[in-house]
């Protein structure tokens, strides 16, 4: 699931963009790639403050603790772990302890469950108490990994704590948001604020994807941006994340990319209709049209980053690529699907409009954009390439398909 800076190990459900398995970290900077998947923080009613961490009420001896400040290390937790408690505790240990460190706890039927460290934001908790600093570090890390959909998607973490560090990767171009608080106190303090790109590169269960049931709130107000309320990191990392938010000095900022294992829909701002392979055709050369969304596989696309800023779009129904017919760069060129060739007319870039939509351009014509002729709102209208002029029928959303 998680690995400390320097590498990324993918679970079966999610990995770094375009690959599965072990890949070297893309940057020498200490910032960390990680894999979110903590579905929810709900149920830990016996741990003073984690009223939503599922199932940890079976841990004996926690109900009277103010946070975990008097616990003598993680390994001293007594009782049995069941259900979601196991998942939650795995993230607690992975956040707290460094790679190579393991804690063993009890499962049902007197079995043993081993949890491995990864990020190491609070290594002192392995054998000693977890004070307020420790709690806030772990809280920020836990909240950064919540995914209400249960999907595992690759993330890039930035933060001022040495175990995470500052530094950016071109594989994760979108600043999703920042997470901070202390979930070990009562009531729990579980907070986030929006990154500058929270509505770009959306992935299931994360900020900007319309997720429900998130355990955190924005203390600055609905839709508030971190940049307007938090203290930026010191130079030269001021653009990477934040060193303080709402009085909390331990902040984790998450960066992300489109997820290669998620189905997306591409829809016109003007008509609300979505990019569709006409009549579900699977042949090379089949025409692309706009059509009301009906959740058909011919309206779903898989995005894969080829190089920084360039992506391919593979149709889920046909397995063929979004393509400009013949690689023509002129106005009026037809949009079709075609078997993968690796050519630039099958590679696409995005320029955010700043309000959740994109200029969606072929790499073969960076001044062009997907265009609905004449701004038509008729279902079945063929999609073309046209020089960008910024009208609504050249603006497109790219969001997880439902």
N, C-alpha and C positions, 0 to 999 in steps of 0.2 A: 504494500500500500504506500508506505512513505519511506523515503530515504533522506539522509542528511545531505547537505550541499556537496556537490561533486558527482552525484549520480541520481538516477530515477529508476525505480523498479515498479513496473505496472502490475496491477491486479488484472484478473481476467476481464473485469468490467470497465477498465479505463487505463489510459496510459498517455505518454507524451504524444504530441501531434504527429500522426502518421506512422507510428511504430508501436510494436508490442515488445515487452521484454526489457532487457537492460540496455540503457544507452548512457553515454557519458554526458555529464552536465554541459550545457552549451556555453557557459561563461566561467571564467576563472574567478569572478566575483563571488563573495560568500553568500549571496542570496540563494534561496533554496527552492527547488521544485518539490511539489508535494501533490498528493492525490486525495481529493476530498471525498467524503462518503459517510460522514457521521449524519445519519438521516435526520435526527432531531435530538435536542437536549431536553428530554422530558421524562420525568419520573423519579428523580433522585430526591424524594421528599425527606428522607432521613438525613441527608447531608445538608446542613443548614445553608440554604440558598439554592442548591441545585434541584429545585422543585420539579424541574422537567427532565432530569437525566433518568431515562427509563430503567427501572428495575433495581437500582442500587440500594433500595431500602433493605435488601437482604444482607447488606454489609453490617455486621454487628459493631456497635460501639460508636457510630458516627452521629447519632441523632443529637447528642449534647455538644458536639464540637462547633465552635464558631469558625467556620471554614475548616481548614485542616491544620491549623497552626500548632495543635498539640499532638498530631499524629507523629509517631516516631518512625517516619519513613513509610514508603509505599508497601514494603513487604510485610508490615505489621497489620495490614487490613485483615480482619477476620470475617468468616462467614462464607456463603456460597454465592457465586456469580451465576445468574441465569439470564436468558433472553437478551434484551437490548442492553442490559448491564454489561455484558461481556464486550459488546461492540463499543460502548462508551468508554469503558475502562481501557480498551486497547488504544483509543485515541489519547486518553489521559497519559498513559505510559509512553506512547510514541512522542507526544509533545514534550513530556517532562525529561525523559532520559535520552542520552546519546546512543548512537548506534553501537551495538556490541554489548549493551547492558540489558538484562532480562529480569523480570519479576514474575514469580510463580504464585498463583492464587488457586483457591479451591473452586471446583465446579460441582454440579449435581452428582450425587452418588459417590462423593468423596474422590472425584477425579481431580486432576490438576490441570490448570490452564496457564500457559506461559505467555507473557506479553513482552514484546521486544521494544526497546527504545529506538528512536530514529533522529528526532530533531535536537533534543537535549536543551530545551530552554530553561529547565529548572533541575539540573542534576543533583542538587543538594537534597531533593526529596527522596532520593533512593534510600538514604540511611538516616535522615534527620527530618526535622519539622519543615513545613512549608509556610513561610511567613507571607505577609501581604504582597511583597514584590513577587514572590514565587507564585502566589495565587493569580495575580494579574497577568503574569507571563503565560501561564497555562490557560487562563480564560481566553486571552486574545487568540492563542493558537487553536483552542477548541472551536471557538466561534468561527474562525476563518475556515474551518473544515466542515461546517454544517452544510448538508445538501438535502433539502426537504423532499426531493424526488427519489432519493436513494441511489442516484447515478454516481459513478466515480468518474470525475473529470480531472485532467491534469491542471494544476495551478502553479503559479510562481509567487513565492512569499518574499516580501521585503520588510525589514524591521531593524530597529536600532539595537536590539539585543544581539550579542556576538554569535549566538548559535544560528541565527538567521542571516543577519547582515544586510547591507545595501548592495545593489547591483541589479542590472536589467538584462533581459534576454530578448532577442528579436523574435523568438518563438512564442512570446507572450506579450503582444503589443497593447492590450486593452487594460486600463486600470479600472478594476471592478469596484473596489471599495476598501475601507479600513475597518478593523474590528478591535474592540477594546472593552474593558470592564473587569468585574470580579464576580464570577458566578458562584463563589464559595460563601458569600455573605447573604444575609436575609434582610430584605428581599434581594434576589439576584440582580446584579448589574450587568446586563448583556446588551452591548451596544454596537452599532455600525453607523457609518455614514457613506454616502455615495462617492465613488471615484469619478473622475472626469469622463470615463467611458463606460459607466455602469450599464448603459443601454446599448452598448456595442459588443459584438462578439458574444451574444447571449448564449448561455448553456443551461440545460435543465437544472432546476432546483437552486439556482444562484440568483444574485441581485440582477434585476432587469428582466427576469424571465417570468414575472408575474407569479412567483412562488407564494404558496400559502402555508401557514403554520410555522413560520420562522420564529425561533425563540428570542431573537434580538429586536431592538427598536432603535430608531434614529433619535438621539436625544436633542438634536438641533432642529427637528421638525421634519415633516413628511417631504421627501425629495431633496433635503439639504445636502450640499456637497461638503466633503471634508476640507477642500481648499479654502472654504470660507470660514471655517471654525477651528481648524487644527493647525499646529505649528509644524511647518515643513522640516524635513531633515536638513541638517547642515550641508553646505556645499562641500563637494560637488554632487551631492545626492539629493538636492532639493526636489527634483522631479520624480524621485523614486517612491516616496511615501512620507510618513509623518512620525515625528518623535513624541508628540503629545496631543491627546484629544480629550476634551472635557475633564482635564486634570489627571488623566491616566497617562503615565510615562511609558507604558508598554503597549505598543500599537503594532498590529500586523496588517500590512497592506497587501492585497491580493491582486495579481495581474493574471490575465487569462487569454485564451485564443478561442476561436471556433473549435468545437470538439469534433474530431474526425469520426467518432462513433455515434454521432447524433444525426437524426434526420431533420433537415431544415426546410422551411417553405420561404419562397421569395415572392413578395407581393407588392403590387403597385400602390403608391401613396394616393394616386389620383382615383383609381377605380376600386381599390380594395381587392381586386382579383389577383390571382397568383400564377406564377410561371408554370406552364402545363405542357407536356408533350401531347400533341393533338391526338385524341382518341386512344391514348395508351399505346401508340405505335412503338415498336421496339427496333425498327429498322434504322440504319444509317440514313441521315438526311431528313428524318422526320421533323416537321416544323414545330417551333415553340410558339405558343399563344398565351394570352391571358384568359383565365377562366375562374369562376367562383370556386372557392376552396371547398373540396369535398373529402379531403384526407386520403385521396388516392395516391398510390405509390408513384404514379406518373407526375405528381405534383411535389414529390419529396426529393431532396438532394443531399448528398454527402459532400462536405467540404474538406479538402486536404491542402495544407500549406505546402507549396513547392519550394519557394524561396521567400524570404521576408517580404510580406505585402502582396504576394501572389498566391492564388488558390486555384484548384480545379474543382469543378462541380460535376459529380457523378449522379445520374438519375437512378433512383432506387429501383424503379420498375425495369428499365432496360439495361442498366449497367454502363450506359454510354455517357459521353461527356458533353457538357454545354459548349457550343462551338459557333463561331461566326463562319458562315458558308464560304468556303474557298479562301478563308483568310483575308477577304476583301476588307479594306480599311475605309471605304467611302460611306457616305450617308446612304441609308436605305439597305445596307447589307442584311441578309436574312439571318435570323437566329435559329439554329438547328441543333440536333444531337448527332454525335459521331463517335465511332470507336476511338479510344485513346491513341493519340499520336505524339503527345508531348510538345506540340507546337504552341506558339504564343497565342494563337487565336482560340486556344482552349484553356488559357490562363486568365484569371480575373483579379482585379484589384478593387478596393473599396476606399472611398473618401467620405467620411461621416459628414452629414449636413449639420450635426449638432443637436438634433432633436429626434434621434432614433431611426433615421433613414440614411441611405447611402447613395452617392453617385457610384454606379456599378459599371465598371469599365473593362473592356478586353485589353489585355496587355499589348496586343497588336495595334491598338489605337487608344492611347491613354487620354486623348481629348474627346473620346467618344463615350457614349453611355447607352445602356439598354433604354429603349424608347418605345412607347405605344403610339403608333402613328396618329397624329392629329389630336392626341389626348382622348381617343375613343374610350368609352366605357362599355362597349359592346363585348359580350362574351364571345370568345373565339377569335378576337383580333390578333393577327400575327405580330410578333415582336421583332423589332429591327434595331440596328445600331444607328445612332445619329449624334452629331456633334453636340456636346453638352451646352445647354443654355439655362439649366437650373429650374425648369418648369416641373410641376408636381408629377407629370407622367414620365419623368426621367428619374424619379426618386423611388427607392425600393427599400422595403424592410427585409431583413434576413433573420428569422427567429426560429426557434425549435418548433417543429411541426407537431400538431396535436392529432 
